Amino acid sequence: MKEILKKGLSIDAMKYLAIAAMLLDHIANAFVEEPSHLYSVMTLIGRMTGPVMFFAAVEAYHHTKNLKKYAFRLFVFAVISYLPFMFAFHDNFNILRLNVIFTIFLGILAVHARRSIKDIVVKTGLILLLIIASIPADYGVSCIVIMLVLDYYYGNRKNQIVGYIIVAAFAFDVLELITRPFFGLIYDRRFDMVFMEENYYLLGYVLPIFLFYFYNDRQRGKNNRFSKWLFYIFYPLHLSVIAMIRIFLL
């Protein structure tokens, strides 16, 4: 472990951790009774998945040799994952229930718009349209904003981390874990810990900070092709398995 921290984490290692956390989170959402401490702990770990994959997507944007192929790949696997995501956690069809690969795809378009369009009005308008389009998707607006912040500070890890902390504090109610008891103390004259006790899984959004900090962009990983395709294949595959098990159990 000490050696890993000394060398830093590769983007591949971050993806593997995110995939493992995602699997725990999805198992909890599909099969574990809520509320329960087991559910909260599993989802706490799972909270790290989205932000880490957004970070990886921004890294991919800056390292890809062919942006069009990368964006097209995201779109194709978003379509492939459409029905598995639809039924993995729900029993009814909703055409607007979009998976996180759709959201990352829109995030990449937003990042590219910010970097490539010079007209500030056109740039702002297009990014706002992409943000609106992301509303029904998994992680929605938060994903686009996080990716834009990570891209804006690309090359400055400390500023990326600070930017992420600010977004996560408000977008994911992490700040409320700290402030809610004091609101109760000021307005109700009692230090109310109920919100923290019921929502401590939100602390999982803090976990990506440590991965960002230890990320070493020089450690790109030895199995880049395997790592590149792993998430695309694993995402719809494990959702399909979860959906089939739920249908069988029901």
C-alpha positions as a Markdown table, in Angstrom:
| # | Residue | x | y | z |
|---|---|---|---|---|
| 1 | Met | 0.0 | 0.0 | 0.0 |
| 2 | Lys | 2.8 | 2.4 | 0.9 |
| 3 | Glu | 4.5 | 1.7 | -2.4 |
| 4 | Ile | 1.3 | 2.3 | -4.3 |
| 5 | Leu | 0.8 | 5.7 | -2.5 |
| 6 | Lys | 4.4 | 6.6 | -3.2 |
| 7 | Lys | 4.1 | 5.9 | -6.9 |
| 8 | Gly | 0.5 | 7.2 | -7.1 |
| 9 | Leu | -2.6 | 5.7 | -8.7 |
| 10 | Ser | -2.9 | 5.1 | -12.4 |
| 11 | Ile | -6.2 | 6.0 | -14.1 |
| 12 | Asp | -6.7 | 2.2 | -14.6 |
| 13 | Ala | -6.5 | 1.6 | -10.8 |
| 14 | Met | -9.0 | 4.4 | -10.2 |
| 15 | Lys | -11.4 | 2.8 | -12.7 |
| 16 | Tyr | -11.1 | -0.6 | -11.1 |
| 17 | Leu | -11.9 | 0.9 | -7.7 |
| 18 | Ala | -14.8 | 2.8 | -9.2 |
| 19 | Ile | -16.2 | -0.3 | -10.8 |
| 20 | Ala | -16.0 | -2.3 | -7.6 |
| 21 | Ala | -17.7 | 0.6 | -5.7 |
| 22 | Met | -20.4 | 0.8 | -8.4 |
| 23 | Leu | -21.1 | -2.9 | -8.1 |
| 24 | Leu | -21.6 | -2.6 | -4.3 |
| 25 | Asp | -23.8 | 0.4 | -4.8 |
| 26 | His | -26.0 | -1.3 | -7.4 |
| 27 | Ile | -26.4 | -4.5 | -5.4 |
| 28 | Ala | -27.5 | -2.4 | -2.4 |
| 29 | Asn | -30.0 | -0.5 | -4.5 |
| 30 | Ala | -31.4 | -3.6 | -6.1 |
| 31 | Phe | -31.5 | -6.1 | -3.2 |
| 32 | Val | -30.6 | -4.7 | 0.2 |
| 33 | Glu | -33.3 | -3.5 | 2.6 |
| 34 | Glu | -33.5 | 0.3 | 3.0 |
| 35 | Pro | -33.0 | 1.9 | 5.5 |
| 36 | Ser | -30.4 | -0.2 | 7.1 |
| 37 | His | -26.7 | 0.3 | 8.1 |
| 38 | Leu | -25.6 | -2.3 | 5.5 |
| 39 | Tyr | -27.4 | -0.3 | 2.8 |
| 40 | Ser | -25.9 | 2.9 | 4.0 |
| 41 | Val | -22.3 | 1.5 | 4.1 |
| 42 | Met | -22.6 | -0.1 | 0.7 |
| 43 | Thr | -24.0 | 3.1 | -0.9 |
| 44 | Leu | -21.4 | 5.2 | 1.0 |
| 45 | Ile | -18.7 | 3.3 | -0.9 |
| 46 | Gly | -20.7 | 3.5 | -4.1 |
| 47 | Arg | -20.9 | 7.3 | -4.0 |
| 48 | Met | -17.3 | 7.5 | -5.1 |
| 49 | Thr | -18.1 | 5.9 | -8.5 |
| 50 | Gly | -19.6 | 8.8 | -10.4 |
| 51 | Pro | -17.1 | 11.5 | -9.5 |
| 52 | Val | -14.2 | 9.1 | -10.3 |
| 53 | Met | -15.6 | 8.2 | -13.7 |
| 54 | Phe | -16.2 | 11.9 | -14.4 |
| 55 | Phe | -12.5 | 12.6 | -13.6 |
| 56 | Ala | -11.5 | 9.7 | -15.8 |
| 57 | Ala | -13.6 | 11.0 | -18.7 |
| 58 | Val | -11.9 | 14.4 | -18.5 |
| 59 | Glu | -8.6 | 12.7 | -18.5 |
| 60 | Ala | -9.7 | 10.6 | -21.5 |
| 61 | Tyr | -10.8 | 13.8 | -23.3 |
| 62 | His | -7.2 | 15.2 | -22.9 |
| 63 | His | -5.4 | 12.0 | -23.8 |
| 64 | Thr | -7.6 | 10.5 | -26.6 |
| 65 | Lys | -6.1 | 10.5 | -30.1 |
| 66 | Asn | -9.6 | 10.6 | -31.7 |
| 67 | Leu | -12.2 | 12.6 | -29.9 |
| 68 | Lys | -15.0 | 11.7 | -32.3 |
| 69 | Lys | -14.4 | 8.0 | -31.8 |
| 70 | Tyr | -14.3 | 8.4 | -28.1 |
| 71 | Ala | -17.6 | 10.4 | -28.1 |
| 72 | Phe | -19.2 | 7.9 | -30.5 |
| 73 | Arg | -18.1 | 5.0 | -28.2 |
| 74 | Leu | -19.8 | 6.6 | -25.2 |
| 75 | Phe | -23.0 | 7.2 | -27.2 |
| 76 | Val | -23.1 | 3.6 | -28.5 |
| 77 | Phe | -22.6 | 2.0 | -25.0 |
| 78 | Ala | -25.1 | 4.5 | -23.5 |
| 79 | Val | -27.7 | 3.1 | -26.0 |
| 80 | Ile | -26.6 | -0.5 | -25.2 |
| 81 | Ser | -27.0 | 0.2 | -21.5 |
| 82 | Tyr | -30.4 | 1.9 | -21.9 |
| 83 | Leu | -32.7 | -1.0 | -21.2 |
| 84 | Pro | -30.5 | -2.7 | -18.6 |
| 85 | Phe | -30.4 | 0.5 | -16.6 |
| 86 | Met | -34.1 | 1.0 | -17.1 |
| 87 | Phe | -35.1 | -2.3 | -15.4 |
| 88 | Ala | -32.2 | -2.9 | -13.0 |
| 89 | Phe | -33.7 | -0.9 | -10.2 |
| 90 | His | -37.3 | -0.2 | -11.5 |
| 91 | Asp | -40.2 | -2.2 | -12.7 |
| 92 | Asn | -41.7 | 0.3 | -15.1 |
| 93 | Phe | -40.6 | 1.7 | -18.4 |
| 94 | Asn | -39.7 | 5.4 | -18.5 |
| 95 | Ile | -38.2 | 6.8 | -21.7 |
| 96 | Leu | -36.3 | 9.5 | -19.9 |
| 97 | Arg | -34.5 | 7.2 | -17.4 |
| 98 | Leu | -31.0 | 7.7 | -18.9 |
| 99 | Asn | -27.9 | 6.0 | -17.6 |
| 100 | Val | -24.6 | 7.7 | -16.5 |
| 101 | Ile | -22.9 | 7.0 | -19.8 |
| 102 | Phe | -25.4 | 9.3 | -21.4 |
| 103 | Thr | -24.5 | 11.9 | -18.8 |
| 104 | Ile | -20.8 | 11.5 | -19.4 |
| 105 | Phe | -21.3 | 11.8 | -23.1 |
| 106 | Leu | -23.1 | 15.1 | -22.6 |
| 107 | Gly | -20.3 | 16.1 | -20.2 |
| 108 | Ile | -17.7 | 15.5 | -22.9 |
| 109 | Leu | -19.7 | 17.6 | -25.4 |
| 110 | Ala | -19.9 | 20.4 | -22.8 |
| 111 | Val | -16.1 | 20.2 | -22.1 |
| 112 | His | -15.4 | 20.3 | -25.9 |
| 113 | Ala | -17.8 | 23.2 | -26.3 |
| 114 | Arg | -16.1 | 25.2 | -23.6 |
| 115 | Arg | -12.7 | 24.6 | -25.2 |
| 116 | Ser | -13.5 | 24.9 | -28.9 |
| 117 | Ile | -16.2 | 27.6 | -29.2 |
| 118 | Lys | -14.9 | 31.1 | -29.1 |
| 119 | Asp | -18.2 | 33.0 | -29.1 |
| 120 | Ile | -19.1 | 33.4 | -25.5 |
| 121 | Val | -22.9 | 33.6 | -26.2 |
| 122 | Val | -22.9 | 30.5 | -28.4 |
| 123 | Lys | -20.7 | 28.6 | -25.9 |
| 124 | Thr | -22.8 | 29.5 | -22.9 |
| 125 | Gly | -26.1 | 28.7 | -24.7 |
| 126 | Leu | -24.9 | 25.3 | -25.9 |
| 127 | Ile | -23.5 | 24.3 | -22.5 |
| 128 | Leu | -26.8 | 25.4 | -20.9 |
| 129 | Leu | -28.7 | 23.2 | -23.4 |
| 130 | Leu | -26.5 | 20.3 | -22.6 |
| 131 | Ile | -27.1 | 20.8 | -18.9 |
| 132 | Ile | -30.8 | 20.9 | -19.4 |
| 133 | Ala | -30.6 | 17.7 | -21.5 |
| 134 | Ser | -28.8 | 16.0 | -18.7 |
| 135 | Ile | -31.6 | 16.6 | -16.1 |
| 136 | Pro | -33.3 | 13.2 | -16.5 |
| 137 | Ala | -30.0 | 11.3 | -16.6 |
| 138 | Asp | -28.2 | 9.6 | -13.8 |
| 139 | Tyr | -26.1 | 12.3 | -11.9 |
| 140 | Gly | -27.6 | 14.8 | -14.3 |
| 141 | Val | -26.5 | 18.4 | -13.9 |
| 142 | Ser | -24.0 | 17.5 | -11.2 |
| 143 | Cys | -22.0 | 15.4 | -13.7 |
| 144 | Ile | -21.8 | 18.2 | -16.3 |
| 145 | Val | -20.8 | 20.8 | -13.7 |
| 146 | Ile | -18.1 | 18.5 | -12.1 |
| 147 | Met | -16.6 | 17.7 | -15.5 |
| 148 | Leu | -16.5 | 21.4 | -16.5 |
| 149 | Val | -14.8 | 22.3 | -13.2 |
| 150 | Leu | -12.3 | 19.5 | -13.5 |
| 151 | Asp | -11.6 | 20.5 | -17.1 |
| 152 | Tyr | -11.3 | 24.2 | -16.2 |
| 153 | Tyr | -8.6 | 23.5 | -13.7 |
| 154 | Tyr | -7.0 | 20.7 | -15.7 |
| 155 | Gly | -3.3 | 20.6 | -15.0 |
| 156 | Asn | -3.7 | 22.0 | -11.5 |
| 157 | Arg | -4.7 | 19.1 | -9.2 |
| 158 | Lys | -5.1 | 21.2 | -6.1 |
| 159 | Asn | -7.6 | 23.5 | -7.8 |
| 160 | Gln | -9.4 | 20.5 | -9.3 |
| 161 | Ile | -9.8 | 19.1 | -5.8 |
| 162 | Val | -11.0 | 22.4 | -4.3 |
| 163 | Gly | -13.4 | 22.9 | -7.2 |
| 164 | Tyr | -14.8 | 19.4 | -6.7 |
| 165 | Ile | -15.2 | 19.9 | -3.0 |
| 166 | Ile | -17.2 | 23.1 | -3.6 |
| 167 | Val | -19.5 | 21.4 | -6.1 |
| 168 | Ala | -20.0 | 18.3 | -4.0 |
| 169 | Ala | -20.7 | 20.3 | -0.9 |
| 170 | Phe | -23.8 | 21.8 | -2.5 |
| 171 | Ala | -24.8 | 19.4 | -5.3 |
| 172 | Phe | -24.7 | 16.3 | -3.1 |
| 173 | Asp | -25.8 | 17.9 | 0.3 |
| 174 | Val | -22.4 | 17.0 | 1.9 |
| 175 | Leu | -22.3 | 20.5 | 3.5 |
| 176 | Glu | -25.7 | 19.9 | 5.0 |
| 177 | Leu | -24.3 | 17.0 | 7.1 |
| 178 | Ile | -22.3 | 19.7 | 9.0 |
| 179 | Thr | -24.7 | 22.7 | 8.9 |
| 180 | Arg | -28.1 | 21.0 | 9.5 |
| 181 | Pro | -27.4 | 20.3 | 13.3 |
| 182 | Phe | -26.4 | 24.0 | 13.7 |
| 183 | Phe | -29.6 | 25.2 | 12.0 |
| 184 | Gly | -31.5 | 23.1 | 14.5 |
| 185 | Leu | -29.5 | 24.6 | 17.3 |
| 186 | Ile | -30.1 | 28.2 | 16.2 |
| 187 | Tyr | -33.8 | 27.9 | 15.2 |
| 188 | Asp | -35.1 | 25.0 | 17.3 |
| 189 | Arg | -32.7 | 25.3 | 20.2 |
| 190 | Arg | -31.5 | 21.7 | 19.9 |
| 191 | Phe | -28.5 | 20.1 | 18.2 |
| 192 | Asp | -30.3 | 17.8 | 15.8 |
| 193 | Met | -28.2 | 14.9 | 14.5 |
| 194 | Val | -31.0 | 13.0 | 12.8 |
| 195 | Phe | -30.1 | 14.2 | 9.3 |
| 196 | Met | -26.5 | 13.1 | 9.7 |
| 197 | Glu | -27.5 | 9.7 | 11.2 |
| 198 | Glu | -29.9 | 9.1 | 8.3 |
| 199 | Asn | -27.7 | 10.4 | 5.5 |
| 200 | Tyr | -24.1 | 9.6 | 6.5 |
| 201 | Tyr | -23.7 | 7.7 | 3.3 |
| 202 | Leu | -23.2 | 11.1 | 1.7 |
| 203 | Leu | -19.7 | 11.1 | 3.1 |
| 204 | Gly | -18.9 | 8.8 | 0.2 |
| 205 | Tyr | -18.7 | 11.8 | -2.0 |
| 206 | Val | -15.6 | 12.8 | 0.0 |
| 207 | Leu | -13.8 | 9.6 | -1.0 |
| 208 | Pro | -12.9 | 10.7 | -4.6 |
| 209 | Ile | -10.8 | 13.5 | -3.1 |
| 210 | Phe | -8.2 | 11.0 | -1.9 |
| 211 | Leu | -8.1 | 9.3 | -5.3 |
| 212 | Phe | -7.7 | 12.6 | -7.1 |
| 213 | Tyr | -4.9 | 13.5 | -4.7 |
| 214 | Phe | -2.9 | 10.3 | -5.3 |
| 215 | Tyr | -3.6 | 10.2 | -9.0 |
| 216 | Asn | -0.3 | 10.1 | -11.0 |
| 217 | Asp | -0.9 | 10.9 | -14.7 |
| 218 | Arg | 2.4 | 9.4 | -15.5 |
| 219 | Gln | 1.1 | 6.0 | -14.3 |
| 220 | Arg | -1.2 | 5.5 | -17.2 |
| 221 | Gly | -1.4 | 1.7 | -16.6 |
| 222 | Lys | -0.1 | -1.2 | -18.6 |
| 223 | Asn | -3.4 | -2.7 | -19.8 |
| 224 | Asn | -4.9 | 0.4 | -21.4 |
| 225 | Arg | -6.9 | -1.5 | -23.9 |
| 226 | Phe | -8.3 | -3.8 | -21.3 |
| 227 | Ser | -9.1 | -0.9 | -19.0 |
| 228 | Lys | -10.6 | 1.1 | -21.7 |
| 229 | Trp | -13.2 | -1.5 | -22.6 |
| 230 | Leu | -13.8 | -3.0 | -19.1 |
| 231 | Phe | -16.2 | -0.3 | -17.9 |
| 232 | Tyr | -18.1 | -0.2 | -21.2 |
| 233 | Ile | -18.7 | -4.0 | -21.1 |
| 234 | Phe | -19.1 | -4.4 | -17.4 |
| 235 | Tyr | -21.6 | -1.6 | -17.0 |
| 236 | Pro | -24.5 | -3.0 | -19.2 |
| 237 | Leu | -23.5 | -6.6 | -18.4 |
| 238 | His | -23.9 | -6.3 | -14.6 |
| 239 | Leu | -27.0 | -4.2 | -15.0 |
| 240 | Ser | -28.5 | -6.9 | -17.2 |
| 241 | Val | -27.7 | -9.6 | -14.6 |
| 242 | Ile | -29.2 | -7.5 | -11.8 |
| 243 | Ala | -32.4 | -6.9 | -13.9 |
| 244 | Met | -32.8 | -10.6 | -14.7 |
| 245 | Ile | -32.3 | -11.6 | -11.0 |
| 246 | Arg | -34.9 | -9.0 | -9.9 |
| 247 | Ile | -37.4 | -10.2 | -12.6 |
| 248 | Phe | -36.8 | -13.8 | -11.5 |
| 249 | Leu | -37.3 | -13.0 | -7.8 |
| 250 | Leu | -40.4 | -11.0 | -8.5 |
